[in-house]
């Protein structure tokens, strides 16, 4: 990096992140990597799946996305086929459950 690099400036942090990512993509290029299992293609969809550890909604991992299910075990969907959200799951319930708790349906 340049001598005048200042950490925690958005533009320079973004540039540093880009350079690290580009370096990893170069190092693990599918065309040049020796071990195929280490290949990292330059494809946003693949990178998204590769870096996705779970279905966390937040970065701290306090909220986990799970589809609500009916008594028959099938996902509850609205008229448009999207997951149904009920009004009885309020903010106070989230606060009551605290950190690192998974919200089961």
N, C-alpha and C positions, 0 to 999 in steps of 0.2 A: 504494500500500500504506500501511498505517498507520505512524505514527511509531515504534511499538514493535515493528515487524517485525524478527525475528532470523533471518537465513539459517541454514540447516542444522539447523533444528528440523523434525522430520518433519511436524508438523501445518501449520506455516507454509509449508514448501516445497511440500507437497501443495496448499495453498490457492493459492500463486503459480502452480503448474503448471496448476491448474484454470482460473485466470483467463486465463492465456495461451492455453490451448486454447479457451476460450469466446470470447476475442477473435478468434482465427483463424476459428472457425466463424461468427462474426458477419460478419467481413470478407469471407469467401469463401462466404457463403450462396448456394446455387444460385438462389434467388428474386431476389437483388439484385445479384449480381456481374455486371459488364459483359461480361467475357470468359468464355464458357462453359467453356473449357479450365481455368480457374482455380477452378471451382466445387468446394467441399468439403462434401459432404453430412454432416449430423449422424447418422451411421450407423456403429456400431462395426465392423461387418464391412468396410465400405468404408474406414474409417480404418486398420484393421489392414492391409489389402492395400496401401493407399497408402503407409504408412510402412514396409512390409516391403521391405527392399532385396535380400534374398537368403534363402538357407536356412541362415543361421548358427545354430548351437545356442547359442553364447555371444556376449555383446555385443562382445567383442574381435575376433571373427571368426576365431578360431583353429580352430574346429571347424565343419565344414559338413556338414549332414545330406544323405546320399545313400543311396538304397536299395541294398542289396547285390544284385549281379546274378550269375546263374550263367553258365556258359560260353556259353550260348545267348543271353545278353543280356537275359533276362527277370528281373524282380525275384524274389529268393528270399523266399518267404512261409512262415510256419508253418502249422499245422493250422487256425488261426483266421483265416487270410488276412492276418495282420499281418506287417510286415517281420521277417525272420529275423535274429537276432543270434547270432554265433558266439562261443565262448569263447576263440578264439585272438587276438582283438583286445583286448589287455590294456592296463592303464594304462601299463605301461612303454613300449609302442609309441607311445602318445599323447605321453608325455614325450620319447621319442627323436625324434619328428618335429618338435618345437619349435613356435614360434609362426608364425602366418600360413601354415601348410601346410594344404592341403586333403586330406582323407582320401578317397582314391579307392577305389571298390569293385573 
